[in-house]
């Protein structure tokens, strides 16, 4: 219908989300998917980084993986889901 802008990417993307906030099982599902695929495929977790103090795109690494920089949930993913990469960006299209 042309009401909403659509964007396509050349890489496979699995989106985990819904219209509810908190307590719906999104984080455990992301952990499951990352553990399932990260050993055999290049896997990146992209989050908006809720409550972080930084802006724009940030790729988590040792120097930028604190909850203040990337948010508490992405920091948890970064510490526990290696070899998956973790990035944050408030704009999902820019983040991808």
Wavefront OBJ file of the C-alpha trace (Angstrom):
o trace
v 0.000 0.000 0.000
v 3.037 2.264 0.213
v 2.186 3.583 3.686
v 5.283 2.304 5.465
v 8.806 2.419 4.071
v 10.293 -1.031 3.422
v 14.009 -1.817 3.408
v 15.671 -5.018 2.192
v 19.111 -6.393 3.003
v 21.280 -9.006 1.292
v 21.969 -10.821 4.545
v 19.536 -13.065 6.460
v 18.003 -11.327 9.482
v 16.016 -12.810 12.359
v 13.972 -10.198 14.201
v 12.915 -10.913 17.777
v 10.390 -8.441 19.093
v 6.763 -7.623 19.656
v 4.504 -4.781 20.684
v 4.794 -5.516 24.413
v 7.652 -4.353 26.587
v 9.415 -6.393 29.235
v 8.766 -9.897 30.413
v 7.751 -11.470 27.123
v 10.825 -13.682 26.651
v 12.676 -11.725 23.964
v 16.107 -11.896 25.658
v 16.027 -15.663 26.286
v 14.966 -16.156 22.658
v 17.871 -14.003 21.405
v 20.255 -16.042 23.596
v 18.875 -19.296 22.227
v 19.147 -18.182 18.600
v 22.679 -16.808 19.067
v 23.892 -19.988 20.787
v 22.291 -22.107 18.073
v 23.840 -20.258 15.133
v 26.983 -18.441 16.329
v 29.171 -21.564 16.239
v 28.523 -22.159 12.525
v 27.590 -18.734 11.120
v 28.696 -15.158 11.503
v 26.164 -13.826 14.007
v 25.530 -10.266 15.156
v 23.032 -9.174 17.783
v 21.735 -5.669 17.098
v 19.926 -3.820 19.877
v 18.764 -0.278 20.393
v 20.721 -0.260 23.663
v 17.968 0.918 25.969
v 19.184 3.277 28.736
v 22.709 3.623 27.334
v 24.520 6.946 27.538
v 26.059 6.807 24.050
v 24.434 7.669 20.724
v 24.679 6.249 17.223
v 26.216 2.958 16.176
v 28.552 1.209 18.645
v 30.126 -2.195 18.061
v 30.851 -3.847 21.410
v 34.480 -4.662 22.134
v 36.567 -4.741 25.295
v 36.845 -0.952 25.399
v 33.163 -0.299 24.642
v 31.163 -3.078 26.267
v 30.060 -1.481 29.530
v 26.335 -1.075 30.249
v 26.814 2.707 30.184
v 28.095 2.582 26.608
v 25.936 -0.147 25.042
v 23.154 -0.788 27.575
v 22.778 -3.493 30.189
v 21.202 -6.191 28.024
v 23.650 -5.859 25.102
v 26.518 -5.898 27.653
v 25.156 -9.172 29.026
v 24.896 -10.600 25.494
v 28.461 -9.467 24.735
v 29.862 -11.215 27.824
v 27.880 -14.444 27.464
v 27.311 -15.106 23.764
v 30.776 -15.144 22.182
v 31.607 -15.615 19.311
v 28.504 -13.617 18.345
v 29.163 -9.917 17.876
v 26.982 -7.316 19.593
v 26.166 -3.852 18.264
v 23.768 -1.105 19.282
v 22.129 1.617 17.261
v 18.845 3.435 17.819
v 18.223 3.322 14.047
v 17.874 -0.337 13.030
v 18.464 0.296 9.326
v 21.652 2.248 10.051
v 22.708 -0.485 12.504
v 22.354 -3.255 9.946
l 1 2 3 4 5 6 7 8 9 10 11 12 13 14 15 16 17 18 19 20 21 22 23 24 25 26 27 28 29 30 31 32 33 34 35 36 37 38 39 40 41 42 43 44 45 46 47 48 49 50 51 52 53 54 55 56 57 58 59 60 61 62 63 64 65 66 67 68 69 70 71 72 73 74 75 76 77 78 79 80 81 82 83 84 85 86 87 88 89 90 91 92 93 94 95 96
